């Protein structure tokens, strides 16, 4: 797996942000980071639903990011924090994937 969980959530407070209908993506450049690993965290709030629903959203996000790493060019210098919104439960996987691909392609 190419992911590395972020323990430093300072990104949330003082870095750049992209939002869409499904997620908010906070990102910031890290110094002395391993450039071979993607540093990303997924967050789903309890307000969205029970544990089954929240885990479904996180599984979707992980699968989308696995495909994104292979298909589009993602900057590994950044650390990402992806906060899911409740609209992810009711929409098709394909639509969510296309939207996230567009957003991650914007980040340079």
N, CA, C and O atoms as a printed pandas DataFrame, in Angstrom:
     atom_number atom_name residue_name chain_id  residue_number  x_coord  y_coord  z_coord
0              1         N          UNK        A               1    0.836   -1.175    0.000
1              2        CA          UNK        A               1    0.000    0.000    0.000
2              3         C          UNK        A               1    0.889    1.250    0.000
3              4         O          UNK        A               1    1.908    1.297    0.689
4              5         N          UNK        A               2    0.503    2.224   -0.753
5              6        CA          UNK        A               2    1.298    3.435   -0.884
6              7         C          UNK        A               2    0.900    4.524    0.101
7              8         O          UNK        A               2    1.399    5.646    0.011
8              9         N          UNK        A               3    0.019    4.217    1.031
9             10        CA          UNK        A               3   -0.473    5.244    1.939
10            11         C          UNK        A               3    0.336    5.290    3.222
11            12         O          UNK        A               3    0.892    4.284    3.662
12            13         N          UNK        A               4    0.390    6.460    3.805
13            14        CA          UNK        A               4    1.020    6.640    5.094
14            15         C          UNK        A               4    0.097    7.568    5.871
15            16         O          UNK        A               4   -0.158    8.688    5.430
16            17         N          UNK        A               5   -0.402    7.129    7.006
17            18        CA          UNK        A               5   -1.362    7.936    7.764
18            19         C          UNK        A               5   -0.680    9.161    8.342
19            20         O          UNK        A               5    0.469    9.110    8.780
20            21         N          UNK        A               6   -1.422   10.270    8.332
21            22        CA          UNK        A               6   -0.873   11.499    8.895
22            23         C          UNK        A               6   -1.195   11.548   10.374
23            24         O          UNK        A               6   -2.334   11.325   10.783
24            25         N          UNK        A               7   -0.194   11.839   11.160
25            26        CA          UNK        A               7   -0.404   12.019   12.595
26            27         C          UNK        A               7   -0.473   13.496   12.919
27            28         O          UNK        A               7   -0.862   13.886   14.020
28            29         N          UNK        A               8   -0.094   14.305   11.961
29            30        CA          UNK        A               8   -0.044   15.737   12.172
30            31         C          UNK        A               8   -1.220   16.382   11.453
31            32         O          UNK        A               8   -1.185   16.534   10.232
32            33         N          UNK        A               9   -2.253   16.762   12.183
33            34        CA          UNK        A               9   -3.439   17.330   11.573
34            35         C          UNK        A               9   -3.406   18.854   11.570
35            36         O          UNK        A               9   -4.450   19.503   11.504
36            37         N          UNK        A              10   -2.208   19.422   11.642
37            38        CA          UNK        A              10   -2.071   20.871   11.547
38            39         C          UNK        A              10   -2.464   21.357   10.159
39            40         O          UNK        A              10   -2.720   22.545    9.961
40            41         N          UNK        A              11   -2.511   20.451    9.212
41            42        CA          UNK        A              11   -2.901   20.781    7.851
42            43         C          UNK        A              11   -4.294   21.396    7.866
43            44         O          UNK        A              11   -4.586   22.329    7.118
44            45         N          UNK        A              12   -5.134   20.864    8.718
45            46        CA          UNK        A              12   -6.525   21.311    8.809
46            47         C          UNK        A              12   -6.610   22.794    9.139
47            48         O          UNK        A              12   -7.514   23.489    8.675
48            49         N          UNK        A              13   -5.677   23.273    9.932
49            50        CA          UNK        A              13   -5.774   24.638   10.433
50            51         C          UNK        A              13   -5.141   25.692    9.531
51            52         O          UNK        A              13   -5.696   26.781    9.385
52            53         N          UNK        A              14   -4.007   25.399    8.932
53            54        CA          UNK        A              14   -3.274   26.493    8.305
54            55         C          UNK        A              14   -2.824   26.226    6.868
55            56         O          UNK        A              14   -1.864   26.843    6.406
56            57         N          UNK        A              15   -3.478   25.345    6.170
57            58        CA          UNK        A              15   -3.033   25.047    4.808
58            59         C          UNK        A              15   -4.160   25.278    3.814
59            60         O          UNK        A              15   -5.204   25.828    4.163
60            61         N          UNK        A              16   -3.944   24.855    2.577
61            62        CA          UNK        A              16   -4.875   25.094    1.485
62            63         C          UNK        A              16   -6.019   24.086    1.511
63            64         O          UNK        A              16   -5.925   23.025    2.128
64            65         N          UNK        A              17   -7.118   24.454    0.813
65            66        CA          UNK        A              17   -8.311   23.632    0.878
66            67         C          UNK        A              17   -9.049   23.647   -0.461
67            68         O          UNK        A              17   -9.143   24.681   -1.123
68            69         N          UNK        A              18   -9.569   22.480   -0.846
69            70        CA          UNK        A              18  -10.450   22.349   -1.992
70            71         C          UNK        A              18  -11.698   21.614   -1.509
71            72         O          UNK        A              18  -11.598   20.588   -0.836
72            73         N          UNK        A              19  -12.862   22.136   -1.850
73            74        CA          UNK        A              19  -14.097   21.461   -1.447
74            75         C          UNK        A              19  -14.955   21.177   -2.669
75            76         O          UNK        A              19  -14.891   21.882   -3.675
76            77         N          UNK        A              20  -15.744   20.147   -2.560
77            78        CA          UNK        A              20  -16.754   19.837   -3.556
78            79         C          UNK        A              20  -17.962   19.274   -2.842
79            80         O          UNK        A              20  -18.065   19.363   -1.618
80            81         N          UNK        A              21  -18.869   18.699   -3.596
81            82        CA          UNK        A              21  -20.124   18.180   -3.044
82            83         C          UNK        A              21  -19.904   17.000   -2.096
83            84         O          UNK        A              21  -20.717   16.758   -1.204
84            85         N          UNK        A              22  -18.804   16.267   -2.289
85            86        CA          UNK        A              22  -18.598   15.022   -1.570
86            87         C          UNK        A              22  -17.551   15.091   -0.458
87            88         O          UNK        A              22  -17.700   14.428    0.568
88            89         N          UNK        A              23  -16.503   15.878   -0.649
89            90        CA          UNK        A              23  -15.419   15.928    0.344
90            91         C          UNK        A              23  -14.819   17.325    0.433
91            92         O          UNK        A              23  -15.008   18.165   -0.447
92            93         N          UNK        A              24  -14.091   17.547    1.523
93            94        CA          UNK        A              24  -13.199   18.699    1.656
94            95         C          UNK        A              24  -11.788   18.146    1.737
95            96         O          UNK        A              24  -11.509   17.249    2.533
96            97         N          UNK        A              25  -10.897   18.685    0.910
97            98        CA          UNK        A              25   -9.518   18.212    0.870
98            99         C          UNK        A              25   -8.611   19.322    1.364
99           100         O          UNK        A              25   -8.517   20.379    0.740
100          101         N          UNK        A              26   -7.944   19.084    2.484
101          102        CA          UNK        A              26   -6.948   20.009    3.008
102          103         C          UNK        A              26   -5.584   19.455    2.643
103          104         O          UNK        A              26   -5.355   18.250    2.748
104          105         N          UNK        A              27   -4.681   20.316    2.218
105          106        CA          UNK        A              27   -3.366   19.829    1.829
106          107         C          UNK        A              27   -2.313   20.883    2.130
107          108         O          UNK        A              27   -2.576   22.085    2.101
108          109         N          UNK        A              28   -1.122   20.396    2.420
109          110        CA          UNK        A              28    0.000   21.274    2.690
110          111         C          UNK        A              28    1.300   20.552    2.437
111          112         O          UNK        A              28    1.376   19.328    2.538
112          113         N          UNK        A              29    2.313   21.310    2.110
113          114        CA          UNK        A              29    3.618   20.735    1.797
114          115         C          UNK        A              29    4.340   20.366    3.088
115          116         O          UNK        A              29    4.324   21.123    4.059
116          117         N          UNK        A              30    4.968   19.207    3.085
117          118        CA          UNK        A              30    5.740   18.762    4.234
118          119         C          UNK        A              30    7.222   18.752    3.893
119          120         O          UNK        A              30    7.616   18.444    2.768
120          121         N          UNK        A              31    8.033   19.095    4.882
121          122        CA          UNK        A              31    9.480   19.073    4.722
122          123         C          UNK        A              31    9.993   17.731    5.258
123          124         O          UNK        A              31    9.442   17.201    6.223
124          125         N          UNK        A              32   11.023   17.192    4.651
125          126        CA          UNK        A              32   11.643   15.915    5.048
126          127         C          UNK        A              32   10.642   14.761    5.006
127          128         O          UNK        A              32   10.623   13.924    5.909
128          129         N          UNK        A              33    9.823   14.714    3.978
129          130        CA          UNK        A              33    8.826   13.670    3.819
130          131         C          UNK        A              33    9.343   12.623    2.833
131          132         O          UNK        A              33   10.050   12.953    1.881
132          133         N          UNK        A              34    8.990   11.378    3.064
133          134        CA          UNK        A              34    9.333   10.296    2.146
134          135         C          UNK        A              34    8.554   10.497    0.848
135          136         O          UNK        A              34    7.324   10.459    0.851
136          137         N          UNK        A              35    9.256   10.709   -0.252
137          138        CA          UNK        A              35    8.611   11.044   -1.521
138          139         C          UNK        A              35    8.082    9.811   -2.262
139          140         O          UNK        A              35    7.538    9.940   -3.359
140          141         N          UNK        A              36    8.233    8.642   -1.686
141          142        CA          UNK        A              36    7.722    7.431   -2.309
142          143         C          UNK        A              36    6.353    7.039   -1.756
143          144         O          UNK        A              36    5.697    6.148   -2.295
144          145         N          UNK        A              37    5.926    7.695   -0.692
145          146        CA          UNK        A              37    4.667    7.329   -0.049
146          147         C          UNK        A              37    3.702    8.504   -0.055
147          148         O          UNK        A              37    4.102    9.659    0.093
148          149         N          UNK        A              38    2.441    8.191   -0.227
149          150        CA          UNK        A              38    1.383    9.193   -0.183
150          151         C          UNK        A              38    0.932    9.341    1.258
151          152         O          UNK        A              38    0.530    8.365    1.892
152          153         N          UNK        A              39    0.998   10.548    1.773
153          154        CA          UNK        A              39    0.631   10.833    3.146
154          155         C          UNK        A              39   -0.803   11.366    3.148
155          156         O          UNK        A              39   -1.040   12.517    2.780
156          157         N          UNK        A              40   -1.771   10.518    3.570
157          158        CA          UNK        A              40   -3.180   10.888    3.473
158          159         C          UNK        A              40   -3.968   10.321    4.641
159          160         O          UNK        A              40   -3.680    9.229    5.128
160          161         N          UNK        A              41   -4.979   11.086    5.089
161          162        CA          UNK        A              41   -5.887   10.640    6.139
162          163         C          UNK        A              41   -7.311   10.845    5.676
163          164         O          UNK        A              41   -7.614   11.826    4.998
164          165         N          UNK        A              42   -8.192    9.916    6.042
165          166        CA          UNK        A              42   -9.605   10.023    5.709
166          167         C          UNK        A              42  -10.399   10.188    7.003
167          168         O          UNK        A              42  -10.179    9.461    7.972
168          169         N          UNK        A              43  -11.322   11.145    7.011
169          170        CA          UNK        A              43  -12.129   11.417    8.191
170          171         C          UNK        A              43  -13.596   11.392    7.807
171          172         O          UNK        A              43  -13.999   12.010    6.822
172          173         N          UNK        A              44  -14.399   10.670    8.594
173          174        CA          UNK        A              44  -15.852   10.714    8.455
174          175         C          UNK        A              44  -16.423   11.049    9.823
175          176         O          UNK        A              44  -16.059   10.437   10.827
176          177         N          UNK        A              45  -17.305   12.007    9.854
177          178        CA          UNK        A              45  -17.868   12.455   11.127
178          179         C          UNK        A              45  -18.984   11.520   11.575
179          180         O          UNK        A              45  -19.623   10.859   10.755
180          181         N          UNK        A              46  -19.210   11.471   12.878
181          182        CA          UNK        A              46  -20.256   10.620   13.424
182          183         C          UNK        A              46  -21.643   11.052   12.967
183          184         O          UNK        A              46  -22.584   10.259   12.967
184          185         N          UNK        A              47  -21.755   12.298   12.584
185          186        CA          UNK        A              47  -23.025   12.842   12.134
186          187         C          UNK        A              47  -23.523   12.133   10.868
187          188         O          UNK        A              47  -24.724   12.116   10.595
188          189         N          UNK        A              48  -22.606   11.554   10.103
189          190        CA          UNK        A              48  -22.949   10.907    8.834
190          191         C          UNK        A              48  -23.769    9.635    9.050
191          192         O          UNK        A              48  -24.682    9.347    8.277
192          193         N          UNK        A              49  -23.451    8.886   10.084
193          194        CA          UNK        A              49  -24.199    7.649   10.320
194          195         C          UNK        A              49  -23.442    6.721   11.247
195          196         O          UNK        A              49  -22.482    7.114   11.909
196          197         N          UNK        A              50  -23.901    5.473   11.279
197          198        CA          UNK        A              50  -23.261    4.504   12.165
198          199         C          UNK        A              50  -21.923    4.045   11.590
199          200         O          UNK        A              50  -21.510    4.499   10.523
200          201         N          UNK        A              51  -21.259    3.154   12.293
201          202        CA          UNK        A              51  -19.914    2.724   11.909
202          203         C          UNK        A              51  -19.896    2.045   10.546
203          204         O          UNK        A              51  -18.926    2.189    9.801
204          205         N          UNK        A              52  -20.943    1.313   10.210
205          206        CA          UNK        A              52  -20.995    0.623    8.928
206          207         C          UNK        A              52  -20.975    1.631    7.780
207          208         O          UNK        A              52  -20.246    1.450    6.806
208          209         N          UNK        A              53  -21.767    2.683    7.892
209          210        CA          UNK        A              53  -21.826    3.710    6.848
210          211         C          UNK        A              53  -20.509    4.475    6.754
211          212         O          UNK        A              53  -20.024    4.749    5.656
212          213         N          UNK        A              54  -19.934    4.818    7.902
213          214        CA          UNK        A              54  -18.670    5.560    7.902
214          215         C          UNK        A              54  -17.546    4.729    7.289
215          216         O          UNK        A              54  -16.729    5.254    6.532
216          217         N          UNK        A              55  -17.499    3.442    7.611
217          218        CA          UNK        A              55  -16.467    2.571    7.057
218          219         C          UNK        A              55  -16.655    2.364    5.559
219          220         O          UNK        A              55  -15.675    2.234    4.825
220          221         N          UNK        A              56  -17.896    2.333    5.101
221          222        CA          UNK        A              56  -18.161    2.214    3.662
222          223         C          UNK        A              56  -17.576    3.419    2.923
223          224         O          UNK        A              56  -16.969    3.271    1.863
224          225         N          UNK        A              57  -17.762    4.603    3.491
225          226        CA          UNK        A              57  -17.229    5.822    2.877
226          227         C          UNK        A              57  -15.704    5.761    2.841
227          228         O          UNK        A              57  -15.098    6.092    1.822
228          229         N          UNK        A              58  -15.083    5.347    3.930
229          230        CA          UNK        A              58  -13.617    5.273    3.968
230          231         C          UNK        A              58  -13.087    4.235    2.975
231          232         O          UNK        A              58  -12.056    4.461    2.342
232          233         N          UNK        A              59  -13.776    3.107    2.835
233          234        CA          UNK        A              59  -13.368    2.098    1.843
234          235         C          UNK        A              59  -13.441    2.668    0.435
235          236         O          UNK        A              59  -12.542    2.457   -0.378
236          237         N          UNK        A              60  -14.522    3.392    0.154
237          238        CA          UNK        A              60  -14.658    4.031   -1.160
238          239         C          UNK        A              60  -13.504    4.993   -1.415
239          240         O          UNK        A              60  -12.900    4.985   -2.487
240          241         N          UNK        A              61  -13.208    5.817   -0.424
241          242        CA          UNK        A              61  -12.130    6.799   -0.581
242          243         C          UNK        A              61  -10.780    6.112   -0.797
243          244         O          UNK        A              61   -9.996    6.553   -1.637
244          245         N          UNK        A              62  -10.500    5.046   -0.055
245          246        CA          UNK        A              62   -9.246    4.326   -0.226
246          247         C          UNK        A              62   -9.131    3.737   -1.632
247          248         O          UNK        A              62   -8.072    3.806   -2.255
248          249         N          UNK        A              63  -10.225    3.159   -2.126
249          250        CA          UNK        A              63  -10.206    2.584   -3.475
250          251         C          UNK        A              63  -10.003    3.663   -4.530
251          252         O          UNK        A              63   -9.252    3.469   -5.485
252          253         N          UNK        A              64  -10.667    4.786   -4.359
253          254        CA          UNK        A              64  -10.509    5.892   -5.303
254          255         C          UNK        A              64   -9.071    6.387   -5.306
255          256         O          UNK        A              64   -8.514    6.655   -6.371
256          257         N          UNK        A              65   -8.466    6.511   -4.141
257          258        CA          UNK        A              65   -7.090    6.998   -4.069
258          259         C          UNK        A              65   -6.106    5.982   -4.635
259          260         O          UNK        A              65   -5.106    6.376   -5.235
260          261         N          UNK        A              66   -6.358    4.692   -4.462
261          262        CA          UNK        A              66   -5.495    3.675   -5.085
262          263         C          UNK        A              66   -5.515    3.814   -6.604
263          264         O          UNK        A              66   -4.476    3.702   -7.255
264          265         N          UNK        A              67   -6.690    4.057   -7.164
265          266        CA          UNK        A              67   -6.798    4.254   -8.609
266          267         C          UNK        A              67   -6.181    5.576   -9.034
267          268         O          UNK        A              67   -5.558    5.661  -10.092
268          269         N          UNK        A              68   -6.350    6.601   -8.218
269          270        CA          UNK        A              68   -5.827    7.931   -8.553
270          271         C          UNK        A              68   -4.304    7.916   -8.620
271          272         O          UNK        A              68   -3.718    8.548   -9.498
272          273         N          UNK        A              69   -3.667    7.207   -7.712
273          274        CA          UNK        A              69   -2.201    7.128   -7.703
274          275         C          UNK        A              69   -1.699    6.501   -9.000
275          276         O          UNK        A              69   -0.651    6.889   -9.516
276          277         N          UNK        A              70   -2.446    5.532   -9.526
277          278        CA          UNK        A              70   -2.039    4.849  -10.748
278          279         C          UNK        A              70   -2.346    5.661  -12.004
279          280         O          UNK        A              70   -1.572    5.623  -12.960
280          281         N          UNK        A              71   -3.453    6.391  -12.022
281          282        CA          UNK        A              71   -3.925    7.018  -13.256
282          283         C          UNK        A              71   -3.562    8.487  -13.406
283          284         O          UNK        A              71   -3.282    8.937  -14.517
284          285         N          UNK        A              72   -3.559    9.243  -12.316
285          286        CA          UNK        A              72   -3.230   10.664  -12.429
286          287         C          UNK        A              72   -1.965   10.950  -11.631
287          288         O          UNK        A              72   -1.558   10.157  -10.783
288          289         N          UNK        A              73   -1.365   12.070  -11.908
289          290        CA          UNK        A              73   -0.133   12.439  -11.237
290          291         C          UNK        A              73   -0.459   13.211   -9.958
291          292         O          UNK        A              73   -0.973   14.329  -10.003
292          293         N          UNK        A              74   -0.153   12.602   -8.836
293          294        CA          UNK        A              74   -0.397   13.233   -7.530
294          295         C          UNK        A              74    0.947   13.636   -6.949
295          296         O          UNK        A              74    1.920   12.883   -7.010
296          297         N          UNK        A              75    0.985   14.836   -6.385
297          298        CA          UNK        A              75    2.222   15.362   -5.810
298          299         C          UNK        A              75    2.458   14.707   -4.447
299          300         O          UNK        A              75    1.686   14.926   -3.514
300          301         N          UNK        A              76    3.514   13.910   -4.329
301          302        CA          UNK        A              76    3.813   13.189   -3.094
302          303         C          UNK        A              76    4.505   14.077   -2.061
303          304         O          UNK        A              76    4.793   13.611   -0.958
304          305         N          UNK        A              77    4.779   15.338   -2.383
305          306        CA          UNK        A              77    5.367   16.261   -1.418
306          307         C          UNK        A              77    4.334   16.761   -0.419
307          308         O          UNK        A              77    4.684   17.257    0.652
308          309         N          UNK        A              78    3.077   16.628   -0.769
309          310        CA          UNK        A              78    1.996   17.142    0.067
310          311         C          UNK        A              78    1.481   16.081    1.034
311          312         O          UNK        A              78    1.625   14.879    0.814
312          313         N          UNK        A              79    0.878   16.574    2.108
313          314        CA          UNK        A              79    0.138   15.739    3.033
314          315         C          UNK        A              79   -1.335   16.110    2.869
315          316         O          UNK        A              79   -1.672   17.292    2.806
316          317         N          UNK        A              80   -2.206   15.114    2.799
317          318        CA          UNK        A              80   -3.618   15.352    2.521
318          319         C          UNK        A              80   -4.489   14.926    3.688
319          320         O          UNK        A              80   -4.205   13.937    4.364
320          321         N          UNK        A              81   -5.554   15.685    3.915
321          322        CA          UNK        A              81   -6.589   15.332    4.869
322          323         C          UNK        A              81   -7.905   15.411    4.119
323          324         O          UNK        A              81   -8.292   16.488    3.666
324          325         N          UNK        A              82   -8.605   14.285    3.979
325          326        CA          UNK        A              82   -9.850   14.220    3.229
326          327         C          UNK        A              82  -10.990   14.017    4.219
327          328         O          UNK        A              82  -11.059   12.994    4.900
328          329         N          UNK        A              83  -11.890   15.007    4.293
329          330        CA          UNK        A              83  -13.044   14.941    5.195
330          331         C          UNK        A              83  -14.285   14.691    4.349
331          332         O          UNK        A              83  -14.641   15.504    3.496
332          333         N          UNK        A              84  -14.937   13.564    4.591
333          334        CA          UNK        A              84  -16.093   13.155    3.804
334          335         C          UNK        A              84  -17.357   13.879    4.249
335          336         O          UNK        A              84  -17.510   14.243    5.415
336          337         N          UNK        A              85  -18.255   14.077    3.294
337          338        CA          UNK        A              85  -19.564   14.663    3.563
338          339         C          UNK        A              85  -20.624   13.580    3.393
339          340         O          UNK        A              85  -20.372   12.548    2.771
340          341         N          UNK        A              86  -21.794   13.816    3.941
341          342        CA          UNK        A              86  -22.855   12.802    3.935
342          343         C          UNK        A              86  -23.373   12.488    2.535
343          344         O          UNK        A              86  -23.980   11.437    2.329
344          345         N          UNK        A              87  -23.150   13.364    1.584
345          346        CA          UNK        A              87  -23.634   13.124    0.219
346          347         C          UNK        A              87  -22.902   11.965   -0.467
347          348         O          UNK        A              87  -23.334   11.507   -1.525
348          349         N          UNK        A              88  -21.812   11.491    0.116
349          350        CA          UNK        A              88  -21.080   10.358   -0.466
350          351         C          UNK        A              88  -21.869    9.062   -0.393
351          352         O          UNK        A              88  -21.670    8.172   -1.220
352          353         N          UNK        A              89  -22.752    8.941    0.576
353          354        CA          UNK        A              89  -23.511    7.703    0.740
354          355         C          UNK        A              89  -24.548    7.503   -0.359
355          356         O          UNK        A              89  -24.818    6.370   -0.759
356          357         N          UNK        A              90  -25.124    8.583   -0.843
357          358        CA          UNK        A              90  -26.279    8.480   -1.734
358          359         C          UNK        A              90  -25.942    8.533   -3.212
359          360         O          UNK        A              90  -26.840    8.393   -4.043
360          361         N          UNK        A              91  -24.695    8.727   -3.568
361          362        CA          UNK        A              91  -24.321    8.882   -4.969
362          363         C          UNK        A              91  -23.503    7.704   -5.466
363          364         O          UNK        A              91  -22.957    6.926   -4.685
364          365         N          UNK        A              92  -23.434    7.594   -6.788
365          366        CA          UNK        A              92  -22.716    6.491   -7.412
366          367         C          UNK        A              92  -21.207    6.654   -7.266
367          368         O          UNK        A              92  -20.677    7.766   -7.248
368          369         N          UNK        A              93  -20.541    5.524   -7.163
369          370        CA          UNK        A              93  -19.089    5.483   -7.012
370          371         C          UNK        A              93  -18.392    6.170   -8.185
371          372         O          UNK        A              93  -17.429    6.913   -7.991
372          373         N          UNK        A              94  -18.874    5.923   -9.385
373          374        CA          UNK        A              94  -18.244    6.451  -10.600
374          375         C          UNK        A              94  -18.257    7.979  -10.619
375          376         O          UNK        A              94  -17.264    8.602  -10.995
376          377         N          UNK        A              95  -19.355    8.577  -10.222
377          378        CA          UNK        A              95  -19.478   10.044  -10.206
378          379         C          UNK        A              95  -18.541   10.642   -9.161
379          380         O          UNK        A              95  -17.869   11.641   -9.416
380          381         N          UNK        A              96  -18.502   10.026   -7.991
381          382        CA          UNK        A              96  -17.628   10.504   -6.913
382          383         C          UNK        A              96  -16.165   10.407   -7.364
383          384         O          UNK        A              96  -15.378   11.325   -7.136
384          385         N          UNK        A              97  -15.816    9.301   -7.996
385          386        CA          UNK        A              97  -14.442    9.073   -8.460
386          387         C          UNK        A              97  -14.019   10.136   -9.464
387          388         O          UNK        A              97  -12.921   10.681   -9.354
388          389         N          UNK        A              98  -14.860   10.438  -10.430
389          390        CA          UNK        A              98  -14.535   11.457  -11.432
390          391         C          UNK        A              98  -14.326   12.824  -10.788
391          392         O          UNK        A              98  -13.403   13.554  -11.150
392          393         N          UNK        A              99  -15.187   13.166   -9.833
393          394        CA          UNK        A              99  -15.075   14.456   -9.146
394          395         C          UNK        A              99  -13.769   14.550   -8.364
395          396         O          UNK        A              99  -13.086   15.573   -8.409
396          397         N          UNK        A             100  -13.426   13.493   -7.654
397          398        CA          UNK        A             100  -12.181   13.504   -6.865
398          399         C          UNK        A             100  -10.937   13.523   -7.758
399          400         O          UNK        A             100   -9.946   14.178   -7.436
400          401         N          UNK        A             101  -10.994   12.805   -8.876
401          402        CA          UNK        A             101   -9.876   12.840   -9.818
402          403         C          UNK        A             101   -9.631   14.258  -10.313
403          404         O          UNK        A             101   -8.482   14.691  -10.404
404          405         N          UNK        A             102  -10.697   14.986  -10.633
405          406        CA          UNK        A             102  -10.564   16.369  -11.090
406          407         C          UNK        A             102   -9.943   17.244  -10.006
407          408         O          UNK        A             102   -9.076   18.068  -10.296
408          409         N          UNK        A             103  -10.380   17.071   -8.762
409          410        CA          UNK        A             103   -9.857   17.879   -7.672
410          411         C          UNK        A             103   -8.383   17.587   -7.388
411          412         O          UNK        A             103   -7.600   18.511   -7.169
412          413         N          UNK        A             104   -8.002   16.305   -7.390
413          414        CA          UNK        A             104   -6.604   15.982   -7.124
414          415         C          UNK        A             104   -5.708   16.389   -8.279
415          416         O          UNK        A             104   -4.526   16.664   -8.072
416          417         N          UNK        A             105   -6.247   16.432   -9.495
417          418        CA          UNK        A             105   -5.461   16.890  -10.642
418          419         C          UNK        A             105   -5.175   18.391  -10.537
419          420         O          UNK        A             105   -4.167   18.861  -11.065
420          421         N          UNK        A             106   -6.042   19.144   -9.865
421          422        CA          UNK        A             106   -5.844   20.593   -9.686
422          423         C          UNK        A             106   -4.686   20.908   -8.745
423          424         O          UNK        A             106   -4.035   21.945   -8.872
424          425         N          UNK        A             107   -4.438   20.011   -7.809
425          426        CA          UNK        A             107   -3.406   20.250   -6.793
426          427         C          UNK        A             107   -2.024   20.005   -7.410
427          428         O          UNK        A             107   -1.698   18.879   -7.785
428          429         N          UNK        A             108   -1.229   21.049   -7.510
429          430        CA          UNK        A             108    0.122   20.939   -8.078
430          431         C          UNK        A             108    1.147   21.455   -7.110
431          432         O          UNK        A             108    2.341   21.444   -7.411
